[in-house]
Amino acid sequence: MKVLIVEDEKTLAYEVEAFLSKAFYICDLAHTARIGMEKLEDNKYDFILLDLGLPDMDGLNLLNQAKKYNPDAAYIILTARGNIEDRIKGLDLGADDYLPKPFSLPELQSRMHAISRRKFGINQQLVSIGEFKVDLQKRLVIHSNSEIELSRKEFDLLSYLLLHKNRPLTRMQLSEHIWGNFMEDDNESNYIDAHIKNIRKKLAAYGSVEWLETVRGVGYKIRKQ
C-alpha cells in the first residue's frame, strides 16, 4: 500500500518511513504542507499520516484540502497537540484516527491494520478465499496445514486485490499502489500479468483459483465468495 507522510520533524518522518518500508509499505515524504499538496495532487494514496504543526499551514487546513484530492485515503493525524478541540475538528473533517506524540511505531502499524480491516469490511485478521486463508498481518497464504510461499510483490498484489474484493482493479491502479508508480509502458503491464500468472500457478498446485479473475480490457479482480 502507498503512504504519504506529511511531517516536518525530519528525524521522526525518516523513522516512520524506515519502519513502514520494512513492513512493505511504499512511502513518500513531505516536510511541508506545500510539498504535501503537490504529492496529493499527483498521486493516489491508501494512507496519509498528517502532522498538525506544519511550518507553512495548519494541518487541519491541509486535511480539509487533501480530502478533495484523495477522498478514498485513510487519514491518521499525528500531533503533539493535546487540545481536544483539535482532535474533534480533525475527526469531523474526515480523519480516521488520531495518534498523539510520542507514539510507538508498532502501535501506528496496528492502527493502520485496524483501519484497513474496518474500511474494507474485514472483521478478522485471517481471511478466507476459496480453499485458501490469507493472514494479512503475518503475510501468509495457507491451504489446509500448508503455507504457500509467495514473493513480496506477489503477496502485495494478492492482498491488495483481496482488500478490494469483487472490484475490478486496473493495471495502472495495481502499479501505483503496489510498485509506487504509474505504468509507463507495456513492459510494466506485462510485469503485473507475469505476477498474476505466478500467483495462479503457485496456488493452483493446492486448490482452485477460479476466484482470481481477469477482467478483459481492465485488469483483475477477486470474485466475492
MDAnalysis code that builds the backbone (N, CA, C; Angstrom):
import MDAnalysis as mda
import numpy as np

u = mda.Universe.empty(675, n_residues=225, atom_resindex=np.repeat(np.arange(225), 3), trajectory=True)
u.add_TopologyAttr("name", ["N", "CA", "C"] * 225)
u.add_TopologyAttr("resid", np.arange(1, 226))
u.add_TopologyAttr("resname", ["MET", "LYS", "VAL", "LEU", "ILE", "VAL", "GLU", "ASP", "GLU", "LYS", "THR", "LEU", "ALA", "TYR", "GLU", "VAL", "GLU", "ALA", "PHE", "LEU", "SER", "LYS", "ALA", "PHE", "TYR", "ILE", "CYS", "ASP", "LEU", "ALA", "HIS", "THR", "ALA", "ARG", "ILE", "GLY", "MET", "GLU", "LYS", "LEU", "GLU", "ASP", "ASN", "LYS", "TYR", "ASP", "PHE", "ILE", "LEU", "LEU", "ASP", "LEU", "GLY", "LEU", "PRO", "ASP", "MET", "ASP", "GLY", "LEU", "ASN", "LEU", "LEU", "ASN", "GLN", "ALA", "LYS", "LYS", "TYR", "ASN", "PRO", "ASP", "ALA", "ALA", "TYR", "ILE", "ILE", "LEU", "THR", "ALA", "ARG", "GLY", "ASN", "ILE", "GLU", "ASP", "ARG", "ILE", "LYS", "GLY", "LEU", "ASP", "LEU", "GLY", "ALA", "ASP", "ASP", "TYR", "LEU", "PRO", "LYS", "PRO", "PHE", "SER", "LEU", "PRO", "GLU", "LEU", "GLN", "SER", "ARG", "MET", "HIS", "ALA", "ILE", "SER", "ARG", "ARG", "LYS", "PHE", "GLY", "ILE", "ASN", "GLN", "GLN", "LEU", "VAL", "SER", "ILE", "GLY", "GLU", "PHE", "LYS", "VAL", "ASP", "LEU", "GLN", "LYS", "ARG", "LEU", "VAL", "ILE", "HIS", "SER", "ASN", "SER", "GLU", "ILE", "GLU", "LEU", "SER", "ARG", "LYS", "GLU", "PHE", "ASP", "LEU", "LEU", "SER", "TYR", "LEU", "LEU", "LEU", "HIS", "LYS", "ASN", "ARG", "PRO", "LEU", "THR", "ARG", "MET", "GLN", "LEU", "SER", "GLU", "HIS", "ILE", "TRP", "GLY", "ASN", "PHE", "MET", "GLU", "ASP", "ASP", "ASN", "GLU", "SER", "ASN", "TYR", "ILE", "ASP", "ALA", "HIS", "ILE", "LYS", "ASN", "ILE", "ARG", "LYS", "LYS", "LEU", "ALA", "ALA", "TYR", "GLY", "SER", "VAL", "GLU", "TRP", "LEU", "GLU", "THR", "VAL", "ARG", "GLY", "VAL", "GLY", "TYR", "LYS", "ILE", "ARG", "LYS", "GLN"])
u.atoms.positions = np.array([
    [0.835, -1.201, 0.000],
    [0.000, 0.000, 0.000],
    [0.868, 1.249, 0.000],
    [0.301, 2.330, -0.497],
    [1.059, 3.559, -0.667],
    [0.707, 4.562, 0.426],
    [1.749, 5.142, 1.053],
    [1.573, 6.015, 2.214],
    [2.272, 7.348, 1.967],
    [1.599, 8.454, 2.312],
    [2.220, 9.766, 2.322],
    [2.394, 10.201, 3.772],
    [3.630, 10.542, 4.141],
    [3.941, 11.004, 5.489],
    [4.213, 12.502, 5.410],
    [3.313, 13.310, 5.980],
    [3.481, 14.763, 5.991],
    [3.888, 15.156, 7.402],
    [5.179, 15.363, 7.607],
    [5.734, 15.569, 8.942],
    [6.983, 16.438, 8.833],
    [7.007, 17.565, 9.565],
    [8.149, 18.467, 9.465],
    [9.301, 18.078, 10.392],
    [9.063, 17.229, 11.374],
    [10.156, 16.710, 12.192],
    [10.843, 15.613, 11.389],
    [11.957, 15.962, 10.764],
    [12.571, 15.073, 9.788],
    [13.027, 13.750, 10.396],
    [13.569, 13.803, 11.615],
    [14.014, 12.560, 12.254],
    [12.847, 11.600, 12.424],
    [11.713, 12.103, 12.907],
    [10.528, 11.274, 13.082],
    [10.019, 10.778, 11.733],
    [9.992, 11.661, 10.748],
    [9.498, 11.276, 9.414],
    [10.330, 10.138, 8.841],
    [11.645, 10.217, 8.976],
    [12.516, 9.173, 8.439],
    [12.369, 7.870, 9.229],
    [12.131, 7.975, 10.540],
    [11.922, 6.768, 11.355],
    [10.637, 6.053, 10.941],
    [9.573, 6.834, 10.728],
    [8.294, 6.245, 10.294],
    [8.455, 5.621, 8.906],
    [9.127, 6.339, 8.015],
    [9.344, 5.820, 6.661],
    [10.114, 4.507, 6.695],
    [11.203, 4.454, 7.469],
    [12.018, 3.241, 7.541],
    [11.229, 2.074, 8.118],
    [10.452, 2.333, 9.157],
    [9.666, 1.275, 9.794],
    [8.600, 0.731, 8.842],
    [7.853, 1.621, 8.203],
    [6.778, 1.181, 7.317],
    [7.330, 0.527, 6.048],
    [8.469, 0.998, 5.574],
    [9.085, 0.378, 4.394],
    [9.463, -1.069, 4.684],
    [9.954, -1.335, 5.893],
    [10.276, -2.711, 6.278],
    [9.012, -3.570, 6.362],
    [7.866, -2.907, 6.610],
    [6.585, -3.617, 6.657],
    [5.919, -3.658, 5.288],
    [6.691, -3.316, 4.214],
    [6.279, -3.453, 2.827],
    [5.294, -2.389, 2.356],
    [5.283, -1.232, 3.022],
    [4.533, -0.094, 2.506],
    [5.428, 0.714, 1.565],
    [4.814, 1.360, 0.568],
    [5.511, 2.285, -0.316],
    [5.303, 3.688, 0.247],
    [6.389, 4.377, 0.632],
    [6.266, 5.645, 1.354],
    [6.800, 6.829, 0.556],
    [6.055, 7.946, 0.600],
    [6.513, 9.243, 0.133],
    [6.585, 10.174, 1.339],
    [7.529, 11.124, 1.302],
    [7.703, 12.074, 2.400],
    [7.427, 13.497, 1.941],
    [6.862, 14.291, 2.850],
    [6.712, 15.727, 2.633],
    [6.941, 16.403, 3.979],
    [7.826, 17.402, 4.008],
    [8.136, 18.097, 5.261],
    [7.407, 19.422, 5.389],
    [6.645, 19.789, 4.364],
    [5.828, 20.999, 4.419],
    [4.462, 20.697, 3.806],
    [3.501, 21.565, 4.109],
    [2.163, 21.399, 3.535],
    [2.202, 21.587, 2.019],
    [3.032, 22.524, 1.553],
    [3.109, 22.784, 0.112],
    [3.559, 21.543, -0.653],
    [4.617, 20.910, -0.169],
    [5.100, 19.695, -0.832],
    [4.069, 18.581, -0.697],
    [3.421, 18.514, 0.461],
    [2.377, 17.513, 0.656],
    [1.261, 17.661, -0.353],
    [0.817, 18.907, -0.594],
    [-0.254, 19.139, -1.557],
    [0.188, 18.777, -2.968],
    [1.441, 19.082, -3.308],
    [1.938, 18.716, -4.639],
    [1.868, 17.206, -4.848],
    [2.246, 16.451, -3.840],
    [2.205, 15.000, -3.953],
    [0.767, 14.484, -3.984],
    [-0.107, 15.125, -3.210],
    [-1.514, 14.720, -3.187],
    [-2.202, 14.974, -4.522],
    [-1.795, 16.045, -5.196],
    [-2.392, 16.365, -6.496],
    [-1.947, 15.397, -7.585],
    [-0.763, 14.803, -7.401],
    [-0.185, 13.963, -8.456],
    [-0.333, 12.463, -8.209],
    [-0.688, 12.066, -6.966],
    [-0.692, 10.643, -6.617],
    [-1.937, 10.265, -5.836],
    [-2.248, 8.978, -5.861],
    [-3.305, 8.426, -5.029],
    [-2.664, 7.586, -3.933],
    [-3.103, 7.818, -2.694],
    [-2.534, 7.121, -1.546],
    [-3.593, 6.298, -0.830],
    [-3.115, 5.240, -0.162],
    [-4.004, 4.442, 0.691],
    [-4.068, 5.021, 2.099],
    [-2.927, 5.549, 2.572],
    [-2.854, 6.176, 3.892],
    [-2.141, 7.513, 3.784],
    [-2.622, 8.486, 4.563],
    [-1.934, 9.763, 4.707],
    [-1.752, 10.018, 6.192],
    [-0.489, 10.103, 6.624],
    [-0.138, 10.377, 8.019],
    [0.199, 11.856, 8.103],
    [-0.558, 12.596, 8.882],
    [-0.545, 14.054, 8.797],
    [-0.255, 14.711, 10.142],
    [0.842, 15.453, 10.207],
    [1.169, 16.256, 11.379],
    [0.354, 17.549, 11.332],
    [-0.127, 18.004, 12.486],
    [-0.906, 19.241, 12.515],
    [-0.020, 20.475, 12.572],
    [1.166, 20.364, 13.183],
    [2.020, 21.524, 13.393],
    [3.010, 21.749, 12.275],
    [2.526, 21.944, 11.069],
    [3.412, 22.164, 9.924],
    [3.846, 23.623, 9.861],
    [5.027, 23.906, 9.301],
    [5.559, 25.278, 9.331],
    [4.820, 26.270, 8.441],
    [4.168, 25.795, 7.377],
    [3.574, 26.719, 6.409],
    [2.051, 26.672, 6.338],
    [1.433, 25.765, 7.090],
    [-0.031, 25.680, 7.087],
    [-0.476, 24.820, 8.255],
    [-1.590, 25.172, 8.851],
    [-2.151, 24.318, 9.890],
    [-2.578, 22.992, 9.274],
    [-2.224, 21.889, 9.932],
    [-2.530, 20.566, 9.399],
    [-4.008, 20.323, 9.182],
    [-4.859, 20.960, 9.971],
    [-6.301, 20.784, 9.795],
    [-6.761, 21.386, 8.462],
    [-6.166, 22.519, 8.088],
    [-6.494, 23.104, 6.777],
    [-6.014, 22.207, 5.644],
    [-4.825, 21.621, 5.824],
    [-4.311, 20.704, 4.805],
    [-5.208, 19.471, 4.699],
    [-5.669, 18.965, 5.841],
    [-6.570, 17.808, 5.832],
    [-7.819, 18.118, 5.026],
    [-8.381, 19.286, 5.225],
    [-9.596, 19.674, 4.514],
    [-9.368, 19.726, 3.008],
    [-8.199, 20.241, 2.579],
    [-7.886, 20.303, 1.156],
    [-7.544, 18.926, 0.591],
    [-6.826, 18.134, 1.391],
    [-6.378, 16.819, 0.922],
    [-7.546, 15.902, 0.594],
    [-8.634, 16.019, 1.346],
    [-9.796, 15.154, 1.112],
    [-10.375, 15.353, -0.284],
    [-10.139, 16.532, -0.877],
    [-10.657, 16.793, -2.218],
    [-9.887, 15.998, -3.274],
    [-8.588, 15.762, -3.016],
    [-7.731, 15.070, -3.980],
    [-7.641, 13.575, -3.716],
    [-7.677, 13.192, -2.443],
    [-7.591, 11.773, -2.071],
    [-8.739, 11.416, -1.134],
    [-9.977, 11.427, -1.642],
    [-11.132, 11.177, -0.764],
    [-11.199, 9.749, -0.240],
    [-10.568, 8.806, -0.934],
    [-10.646, 7.408, -0.520],
    [-9.520, 6.980, 0.407],
    [-8.563, 7.875, 0.645],
    [-7.440, 7.530, 1.518],
    [-7.889, 7.482, 2.977],
    [-7.127, 6.769, 3.790],
    [-7.333, 6.766, 5.239],
    [-6.369, 7.782, 5.844],
    [-6.877, 8.656, 6.717],
    [-6.081, 9.732, 7.303],
    [-5.859, 9.483, 8.787],
    [-4.588, 9.554, 9.202],
    [-4.242, 9.451, 10.613],
    [-3.508, 10.728, 11.009],
    [-4.038, 11.434, 11.998],
    [-3.410, 12.660, 12.486],
    [-2.328, 12.299, 13.492],
    [-1.123, 12.834, 13.279],
    [-0.005, 12.667, 14.210],
    [0.330, 14.047, 14.763],
    [0.225, 14.234, 16.083],
    [0.448, 15.573, 16.614],
    [0.817, 15.545, 18.089],
    [1.554, 16.574, 18.483],
    [1.890, 16.757, 19.892],
    [0.839, 17.601, 20.600],
    [-0.110, 18.127, 19.847],
    [-1.156, 18.953, 20.457],
    [-2.048, 18.102, 21.366],
    [-2.336, 18.644, 22.542],
    [-3.219, 17.925, 23.451],
    [-4.616, 18.499, 23.476],
    [-4.878, 19.454, 22.604],
    [-6.153, 20.165, 22.582],
    [-7.260, 19.256, 22.055],
    [-8.250, 18.956, 22.868],
    [-9.332, 18.055, 22.480],
    [-10.144, 18.633, 21.327],
    [-10.211, 19.997, 21.256],
    [-10.968, 20.625, 20.163],
    [-10.321, 20.321, 18.811],
    [-8.980, 20.323, 18.757],
    [-8.292, 19.988, 17.503],
    [-8.570, 18.544, 17.105],
    [-8.583, 17.664, 18.095],
    [-8.853, 16.254, 17.809],
    [-10.259, 16.080, 17.242],
    [-11.226, 16.727, 17.868],
    [-12.614, 16.615, 17.410],
    [-12.758, 17.212, 16.013],
    [-12.136, 18.367, 15.780],
    [-12.238, 19.008, 14.469],
    [-11.627, 18.130, 13.389],
    [-10.469, 17.517, 13.697],
    [-9.822, 16.632, 12.726],
    [-10.696, 15.448, 12.364],
    [-11.307, 14.840, 13.369],
    [-12.194, 13.702, 13.111],
    [-13.435, 14.143, 12.343],
    [-13.941, 15.329, 12.665],
    [-15.110, 15.845, 11.942],
    [-14.777, 16.142, 10.478],
    [-13.520, 16.501, 10.208],
    [-13.107, 16.785, 8.831],
    [-12.848, 15.519, 8.024],
    [-12.872, 14.367, 8.698],
    [-12.733, 13.119, 7.959],
    [-11.536, 12.270, 8.324],
    [-10.776, 12.667, 9.350],
    [-9.660, 11.825, 9.784],
    [-10.196, 10.505, 10.326],
    [-9.447, 9.423, 10.088],
    [-9.879, 8.096, 10.542],
    [-9.359, 7.754, 11.931],
    [-8.277, 8.409, 12.338],
    [-7.711, 8.114, 13.650],
    [-6.817, 9.272, 14.062],
    [-6.419, 9.248, 15.335],
    [-5.638, 10.324, 15.924],
    [-4.610, 9.681, 16.828],
    [-3.334, 9.974, 16.606],
    [-2.266, 9.355, 17.387],
    [-1.391, 10.460, 17.981],
    [-1.454, 10.652, 19.322],
    [-0.657, 11.716, 19.939],
    [0.820, 11.345, 20.020],
    [1.679, 12.339, 19.855],
    [3.117, 12.142, 20.018],
    [3.476, 12.245, 21.498],
    [4.473, 11.494, 21.937],
    [5.216, 10.454, 21.200],
    [4.371, 9.182, 21.084],
    [4.562, 8.428, 20.001],
    [3.820, 7.192, 19.804],
    [4.800, 6.092, 19.411],
    [4.363, 4.859, 19.583],
    [5.208, 3.727, 19.187],
    [4.899, 3.358, 17.745],
    [5.925, 2.998, 17.009],
    [5.736, 2.627, 15.607],
    [4.897, 1.363, 15.449],
    [5.082, 0.328, 16.304],
    [4.191, -0.832, 16.185],
    [2.721, -0.478, 16.417],
    [2.443, 0.497, 17.320],
    [1.054, 0.911, 17.527],
    [0.513, 1.587, 16.276],
    [1.341, 2.415, 15.631],
    [0.918, 3.047, 14.377],
    [0.555, 1.988, 13.349],
    [1.405, 0.994, 13.175],
    [1.122, -0.065, 12.209],
    [-0.145, -0.827, 12.579],
    [-0.324, -1.099, 13.865],
    [-1.522, -1.814, 14.316],
    [-2.783, -1.013, 13.997],
    [-2.727, 0.287, 14.186],
    [-3.890, 1.128, 13.867],
    [-4.156, 1.159, 12.364],
    [-3.094, 1.138, 11.577],
    [-3.266, 1.096, 10.122],
    [-3.928, -0.212, 9.697],
    [-3.506, -1.327, 10.303],
    [-4.156, -2.612, 10.017],
    [-5.639, -2.563, 10.394],
    [-5.930, -1.984, 11.567],
    [-7.320, -1.919, 12.037],
    [-8.171, -1.073, 11.097],
    [-7.625, 0.043, 10.625],
    [-8.363, 0.903, 9.689],
    [-8.631, 0.157, 8.385],
    [-7.633, -0.587, 7.890],
    [-7.819, -1.346, 6.644],
    [-8.925, -2.382, 6.805],
    [-8.906, -3.098, 7.915],
    [-9.950, -4.116, 8.131],
    [-11.331, -3.464, 8.196],
    [-11.419, -2.354, 8.917],
    [-12.704, -1.668, 9.055],
    [-13.162, -1.091, 7.718],
    [-12.245, -0.472, 7.001],
    [-12.583, 0.180, 5.735],
    [-13.085, -0.810, 4.703],
    [-12.478, -2.012, 4.682],
    [-12.835, -2.991, 3.663],
    [-13.762, -4.085, 4.193],
    [-14.326, -3.866, 5.380],
    [-15.312, -4.793, 5.914],
    [-14.755, -6.145, 6.294],
    [-13.500, -6.172, 6.733],
    [-12.863, -7.421, 7.147],
    [-12.815, -7.437, 8.673],
    [-13.487, -8.391, 9.275],
    [-13.628, -8.401, 10.723],
    [-12.562, -9.207, 11.446],
    [-11.701, -9.864, 10.689],
    [-10.686, -10.682, 11.330],
    [-9.412, -10.657, 10.505],
    [-8.312, -11.039, 11.162],
    [-7.010, -10.996, 10.519],
    [-6.861, -12.071, 9.454],
    [-7.495, -13.240, 9.681],
    [-7.391, -14.365, 8.759],
    [-8.607, -14.357, 7.832],
    [-8.358, -14.154, 6.531],
    [-9.446, -14.005, 5.559],
    [-9.514, -15.249, 4.677],
    [-10.712, -15.795, 4.520],
    [-10.906, -16.970, 3.667],
    [-11.246, -16.536, 2.257],
    [-10.634, -17.238, 1.296],
    [-10.942, -17.003, -0.115],
    [-10.806, -18.333, -0.846],
    [-11.927, -18.860, -1.334],
    [-11.908, -20.188, -1.927],
    [-11.455, -21.215, -0.903],
    [-10.494, -22.037, -1.287],
    [-9.962, -23.065, -0.383],
    [-8.787, -22.552, 0.452],
    [-8.507, -21.252, 0.356],
    [-7.316, -20.681, 0.982],
    [-7.681, -19.726, 2.109],
    [-6.713, -19.522, 2.997],
    [-6.821, -18.495, 4.033],
    [-5.611, -17.576, 3.900],
    [-5.867, -16.275, 4.038],
    [-4.798, -15.288, 3.910],
    [-4.695, -14.523, 5.226],
    [-3.505, -14.555, 5.809],
    [-3.224, -13.783, 7.024],
    [-2.575, -12.478, 6.578],
    [-3.355, -11.393, 6.609],
    [-2.887, -10.122, 6.073],
    [-1.765, -9.515, 6.904],
    [-1.760, -9.769, 8.211],
    [-0.752, -9.168, 9.064],
    [0.551, -9.968, 9.051],
    [0.445, -11.285, 9.095],
    [1.646, -12.126, 9.076],
    [2.120, -12.411, 7.657],
    [1.320, -11.986, 6.673],
    [1.676, -12.124, 5.260],
    [1.870, -13.595, 4.883],
    [0.837, -14.381, 5.180],
    [0.868, -15.808, 4.886],
    [-0.338, -16.203, 4.050],
    [-0.140, -17.164, 3.144],
    [-1.242, -17.808, 2.431],
    [-1.221, -19.271, 2.841],
    [-2.375, -19.774, 3.303],
    [-2.446, -21.110, 3.891],
    [-3.494, -21.938, 3.182],
    [-3.162, -23.200, 2.907],
    [-4.123, -24.164, 2.390],
    [-4.024, -25.406, 3.261],
    [-5.131, -25.745, 3.937],
    [-5.107, -26.817, 4.947],
    [-4.020, -26.469, 5.955],
    [-2.999, -27.305, 6.096],
    [-1.925, -27.017, 7.038],
    [-0.653, -26.557, 6.333],
    [-0.773, -26.246, 5.053],
    [0.404, -25.879, 4.274],
    [0.488, -24.373, 4.066],
    [1.678, -23.808, 4.267],
    [1.938, -22.416, 3.963],
    [2.509, -22.319, 2.547],
    [1.924, -21.466, 1.740],
    [2.335, -21.332, 0.340],
    [3.253, -20.127, 0.211],
    [4.416, -20.340, -0.326],
    [5.406, -19.272, -0.418],
    [5.154, -18.398, -1.634],
    [4.892, -17.106, -1.367],
    [4.771, -16.100, -2.417],
    [5.882, -15.075, -2.230],
    [6.313, -14.469, -3.327],
    [7.280, -13.391, -3.220],
    [6.605, -12.178, -2.584],
    [7.424, -11.206, -2.192],
    [6.880, -9.992, -1.579],
    [5.851, -9.331, -2.481],
    [6.182, -9.125, -3.754],
    [5.270, -8.434, -4.661],
    [4.047, -9.281, -4.978],
    [4.222, -10.591, -5.051],
    [3.075, -11.469, -5.289],
    [2.082, -11.361, -4.143],
    [2.590, -11.363, -2.902],
    [1.671, -11.245, -1.766],
    [1.023, -9.865, -1.739],
    [1.807, -8.816, -2.009],
    [1.241, -7.467, -2.045],
    [0.106, -7.375, -3.064],
    [0.316, -7.965, -4.210],
    [-0.678, -7.937, -5.278],
    [-1.928, -8.706, -4.868],
    [-1.748, -9.903, -4.328],
    [-2.885, -10.723, -3.901],
    [-3.668, -10.042, -2.781],
    [-2.978, -9.500, -1.783],
    [-3.662, -8.891, -0.642],
    [-4.390, -7.608, -1.050],
    [-3.815, -6.842, -1.997],
    [-4.487, -5.616, -2.426],
    [-5.762, -5.946, -3.195],
    [-5.701, -6.952, -4.029],
    [-6.911, -7.409, -4.717],
    [-7.933, -7.936, -3.729],
    [-7.465, -8.617, -2.691],
    [-8.366, -9.179, -1.689],
    [-9.077, -8.078, -0.898],
    [-8.347, -7.028, -0.549],
    [-8.962, -5.918, 0.175],
    [-10.050, -5.243, -0.670],
    [-9.863, -5.264, -1.992],
    [-10.847, -4.669, -2.902],
    [-11.695, -5.750, -3.572],
    [-11.988, -6.781, -2.835],
    [-12.696, -7.949, -3.357],
    [-13.956, -7.564, -4.127],
    [-14.115, -8.195, -5.291],
    [-15.251, -8.009, -6.190],
    [-15.217, -6.679, -6.948],
    [-14.115, -5.945, -6.825],
    [-13.961, -4.675, -7.542],
    [-12.834, -4.822, -8.557],
    [-13.101, -4.641, -9.847],
    [-12.025, -4.725, -10.837],
    [-10.997, -3.615, -10.624],
    [-9.731, -3.982, -10.616],
    [-8.652, -3.011, -10.481],
    [-7.834, -3.005, -11.767],
    [-7.550, -1.825, -12.254],
    [-6.783, -1.714, -13.488],
    [-5.305, -1.996, -13.214],
    [-4.583, -2.290, -14.272],
    [-3.141, -2.483, -14.135],
    [-2.473, -1.207, -13.628],
    [-3.006, -0.050, -14.032],
    [-2.446, 1.221, -13.572],
    [-2.636, 1.374, -12.061],
    [-3.824, 1.042, -11.552],
    [-4.064, 1.116, -10.113],
    [-3.130, 0.186, -9.353],
    [-2.985, -1.029, -9.855],
    [-2.118, -2.002, -9.187],
    [-0.668, -1.544, -9.218],
    [-0.242, -0.983, -10.332],
    [1.128, -0.500, -10.447],
    [1.394, 0.623, -9.455],
    [0.449, 1.552, -9.331],
    [0.654, 2.710, -8.458],
    [0.680, 2.314, -6.991],
    [-0.211, 1.431, -6.584],
    [-0.344, 1.111, -5.165],
    [0.595, -0.003, -4.703],
    [1.064, -0.837, -5.624],
    [1.964, -1.935, -5.237],
    [3.415, -1.597, -5.555],
    [3.644, -0.978, -6.708],
    [5.012, -0.648, -7.119],
    [5.385, 0.803, -6.801],
    [4.362, 1.633, -6.539],
    [4.638, 3.009, -6.162],
    [4.764, 3.971, -7.316],
    [4.391, 3.543, -8.524],
    [4.483, 4.427, -9.684],
    [3.463, 4.013, -10.733],
    [3.161, 4.954, -11.639],
    [2.274, 4.653, -12.756],
    [3.016, 3.825, -13.797],
    [2.282, 2.991, -14.528],
    [2.872, 2.280, -15.651],
    [3.228, 3.273, -16.738],
    [4.387, 3.104, -17.296],
    [4.813, 3.992, -18.368],
    [4.851, 3.295, -19.719],
    [4.849, 1.956, -19.723],
    [4.896, 1.240, -20.996],
    [4.328, -0.158, -20.816],
    [4.274, -0.909, -21.918],
    [3.695, -2.249, -21.888],
    [4.511, -3.221, -21.056],
    [5.808, -2.949, -20.882],
    [6.631, -3.856, -20.092],
    [6.153, -3.931, -18.647],
    [5.725, -2.784, -18.088],
    [5.221, -2.779, -16.721],
    [3.884, -3.514, -16.651],
    [3.050, -3.363, -17.675],
    [1.796, -4.099, -17.722],
    [2.063, -5.601, -17.754],
    [3.031, -6.010, -18.575],
    [3.390, -7.431, -18.644],
    [3.961, -7.921, -17.324],
    [4.643, -7.030, -16.608],
    [5.205, -7.382, -15.307],
    [4.096, -7.772, -14.335],
    [2.995, -7.013, -14.323],
    [1.849, -7.331, -13.481],
    [1.217, -8.646, -13.921],
    [1.046, -8.813, -15.223],
    [0.469, -10.057, -15.738],
    [1.318, -11.261, -15.344],
    [2.636, -11.092, -15.378],
    [3.530, -12.199, -15.011],
    [3.368, -12.559, -13.544],
    [3.201, -11.555, -12.686],
    [2.993, -11.828, -11.260],
    [1.667, -12.562, -11.031],
    [0.616, -12.139, -11.723],
    [-0.673, -12.820, -11.594],
    [-0.546, -14.281, -12.037],
    [0.154, -14.491, -13.135],
    [0.370, -15.847, -13.637],
    [1.101, -16.695, -12.596],
    [2.111, -16.131, -11.947],
    [2.857, -16.867, -10.929],
    [1.997, -17.184, -9.712],
    [1.169, -16.214, -9.300],
    [0.268, -16.446, -8.166],
    [-0.672, -17.610, -8.480],
    [-1.287, -17.564, -9.654],
    [-2.207, -18.632, -10.046],
    [-1.509, -19.989, -10.066],
    [-0.315, -20.028, -10.621],
    [0.419, -21.291, -10.723],
    [0.731, -21.855, -9.342],
    [1.201, -21.003, -8.437],
    [1.570, -21.470, -7.098],
    [0.351, -21.948, -6.305],
    [-0.744, -21.194, -6.395],
    [-1.940, -21.573, -5.631],
    [-2.653, -22.768, -6.259],
    [-2.629, -22.860, -7.592],
    [-3.329, -23.950, -8.286],
    [-2.746, -25.314, -7.947],
    [-1.524, -25.351, -7.450],
    [-0.926, -26.618, -7.026],
    [-1.619, -27.172, -5.787],
    [-2.413, -26.303, -5.107],
    [-3.096, -26.712, -3.879],
    [-4.614, -26.746, -4.025],
    [-5.172, -25.886, -4.864],
    [-6.623, -25.838, -4.994],
    [-7.041, -24.905, -6.110],
    [-8.352, -24.787, -6.315],
    [-8.897, -23.976, -7.392],
    [-8.644, -22.485, -7.146],
    [-8.295, -21.768, -8.229],
    [-8.103, -20.315, -8.147],
    [-9.030, -19.601, -9.130],
    [-10.204, -20.186, -9.363],
    [-11.168, -19.577, -10.289],
    [-11.642, -18.213, -9.803],
    [-11.499, -17.954, -8.501],
    [-11.933, -16.679, -7.927],
    [-11.016, -15.514, -8.316],
    [-9.822, -15.805, -8.823],
    [-8.906, -14.760, -9.276],
    [-9.137, -14.566, -10.769],
    [-9.895, -13.547, -11.114],
    [-10.395, -13.394, -12.469],
    [-9.663, -12.296, -13.241],
    [-9.541, -12.530, -14.547],
    [-9.085, -11.490, -15.473],
    [-10.307, -10.749, -16.001],
    [-10.297, -9.435, -15.898],
    [-11.384, -8.608, -16.429],
    [-10.871, -8.013, -17.732],
    [-11.366, -8.524, -18.834],
    [-10.839, -8.147, -20.139],
    [-10.917, -6.639, -20.374],
    [-9.815, -6.083, -20.845],
    [-9.758, -4.669, -21.132],
    [-9.606, -3.787, -19.903],
    [-9.567, -4.412, -18.722],
    [-9.478, -3.623, -17.483],
    [-8.253, -4.057, -16.674],
    [-8.344, -5.239, -16.088],
    [-7.268, -5.722, -15.213],
    [-7.667, -7.010, -14.527],
    [-7.737, -6.978, -13.207],
    [-8.018, -8.200, -12.451],
    [-8.938, -7.895, -11.270],
    [-9.577, -8.958, -10.775],
    [-10.359, -8.827, -9.541],
    [-10.444, -10.189, -8.868],
    [-10.714, -10.157, -7.566],
    [-11.035, -11.368, -6.826],
    [-12.541, -11.391, -6.650],
    [-13.157, -12.454, -7.149],
    [-14.611, -12.572, -7.084],
    [-15.051, -12.922, -5.673],
    [-16.024, -12.195, -5.183],
    [-16.559, -12.413, -3.839],
    [-17.135, -13.807, -3.721],
    [-16.752, -14.493, -2.655],
    [-17.210, -15.875, -2.452],
    [-18.569, -15.899, -1.749],
])
